[in-house]
Amino acid sequence: MDYLALLGFGIAGLYIWFAPTERLLKNDYGLAKIYYWRAKDKDVGLKKAREYYTKLGKIFVFVSIAGLLIKLFFVLLSSAT
């Protein structure tokens, strides 16, 4: 079950990282939408939102990879003893 959750985090992170910004903004009412609304120019708002989504996607992927490595470490540790 843990592996499925970590895999889900990784897939969600890759989707957030590579999905078009406009598609993500349609379903988002968080920080990226606020950056988009507060920008004086639409292009600047899209750029700010894209920067935020890129950071968020990288965080999700990092959590997924780090979690998988930690799980693998403990599985190997328990099988060695």
Contact map, one row per residue, 1 for C-alpha under 8 A:
111110000000000000000000000000000000000000000000000000000000000000000000000000000
111111000000000000000000000000000000000000000000000000000000000000000000000000000
111111100000000000000000000000000000000000000000000000000000000000010000000000000
111111110000000000000000000000000000000000000000000000000000000000000000000000000
111111111000000000000000000000000000000000000000000000000000000000000000000000000
011111111100000000000000000000000000000000000000000000000000001110110000000000000
001111111110000000000000000000000000000000000000000000000000000100000000000000000
000111111111000000000000000000000000000000000000000000000000000000000000000000000
000011111111100000000000000000000000000000000000000000000001101100000000000000000
000001111111110000000000000000000000000000000000000000000001111110000000000000000
000000111111111000000000000000000000000000000000000000000000100000000000000000000
000000011111111100000000000000000000000000000000000000001001100000000000000000000
000000001111111110000000000000000000000000000000000000011111100000000000000000000
000000000111111111000000000000000000000000000000000000001101100000000000000000000
000000000011111111100000000000000000000000000000000000001000000000000000000000000
000000000001111111100001000000000000000000000000000011011000000000000000000000000
000000000000111111100000000000000000000000000000000011111100000000000000000000000
000000000000011111110000000000000000000000000000000001000000000000000000000000000
000000000000001111111011000000000000000000000000000000000000000000000000000000000
000000000000000001111111000000000000000000000000000000000000000000000000000000000
000000000000000000111111100000000000000000000100110010000000000000000000000000000
000000000000000000011111110000000000000000000100000000000000000000000000000000000
000000000000000000111111111000000000000000000000000000000000000000000000000000000
000000000000000100111111111100000000000000000000000000000000000000000000000000000
000000000000000000001111111110011000000000000000000000000000000000000000000000000
000000000000000000000111111100000000000000000000000000000000000000000000000000000
000000000000000000000011111110000000000000000000000000000000000000000000000000000
000000000000000000000001111111011000000000000000000000000000000000000000000000000
000000000000000000000000101111111100000000000000000000000000000000000000000000000
000000000000000000000000000111111100000000000000000000000000000000000000000000000
000000000000000000000000000011111110000000000000000000000000000000000000000000000
000000000000000000000000100111111111000000000001110110000000000000000000000000000
000000000000000000000000100111111111100000000000100000000000000000000000000000000
000000000000000000000000000011111111110000000000000000000000000000000000000000000
000000000000000000000000000000111111111000001001100000000000000000000000000000000
000000000000000000000000000000011111111001011101100000000000000000000000000000000
000000000000000000000000000000001111111000001000000000000000000000000000000000000
000000000000000000000000000000000111111100001000000000000000000000000000000000000
000000000000000000000000000000000011111111011000000000000000000000000000000000000
000000000000000000000000000000000000011111011000000000000000000000000000000000000
000000000000000000000000000000000000001111111000000000000000000000000000000000000
000000000000000000000000000000000001001111111100000000000000000000000000000000000
000000000000000000000000000000000000000011111110000000000000000000000000000000000
000000000000000000000000000000000001001111111111000000000000000000000000000000000
000000000000000000000000000000000011111111111111100000000000000000000000000000000
000000000000000000001100000000000001000001111111110000000000000000000000000000000
000000000000000000000000000000000000000000111111111000000000000000000000000000000
000000000000000000000000000000010011000000011111111100000000000000000000000000000
000000000000000000001000000000011011000000001111111110000000000000000000000000000
000000000000000000001000000000010000000000000111111111000000000000000000000000000
000000000000000000000000000000000000000000000011111111100000000000000000000000000
000000000000000000000000000000010000000000000001111111110000000000000000000000000
000000000000000110001000000000010000000000000000111111111000000000000000000000000
000000000000000111000000000000000000000000000000011111111100000000000000000000000
000000000000000010000000000000000000000000000000001111111110000000000000000000000
000000000000100110000000000000000000000000000000000111111111000000000000000000000
000000000001111110000000000000000000000000000000000011111111100000000000000000000
000000000000110010000000000000000000000000000000000001111111110000000000000000000
000000000000100000000000000000000000000000000000000000111111111000000000000000000
000000001101110000000000000000000000000000000000000000011111111100000000000000000
000000001111110000000000000000000000000000000000000000001111111110000000000000000
000000000100000000000000000000000000000000000000000000000111111111000000000000000
000001001100000000000000000000000000000000000000000000000011111111100000000000000
000001101100000000000000000000000000000000000000000000000001111111110000000000000
000001000100000000000000000000000000000000000000000000000000111111111000000000000
000000000000000000000000000000000000000000000000000000000000011111111100000000000
000001000000000000000000000000000000000000000000000000000000001111111110000000000
001001000000000000000000000000000000000000000000000000000000000111111111000000000
000000000000000000000000000000000000000000000000000000000000000011111111100000000
000000000000000000000000000000000000000000000000000000000000000001111111110000000
000000000000000000000000000000000000000000000000000000000000000000111111111000000
000000000000000000000000000000000000000000000000000000000000000000011111111100000
000000000000000000000000000000000000000000000000000000000000000000001111111110000
000000000000000000000000000000000000000000000000000000000000000000000111111111000
000000000000000000000000000000000000000000000000000000000000000000000011111111100
000000000000000000000000000000000000000000000000000000000000000000000001111111110
000000000000000000000000000000000000000000000000000000000000000000000000111111111
000000000000000000000000000000000000000000000000000000000000000000000000011111111
000000000000000000000000000000000000000000000000000000000000000000000000001111111
000000000000000000000000000000000000000000000000000000000000000000000000000111111
000000000000000000000000000000000000000000000000000000000000000000000000000011111
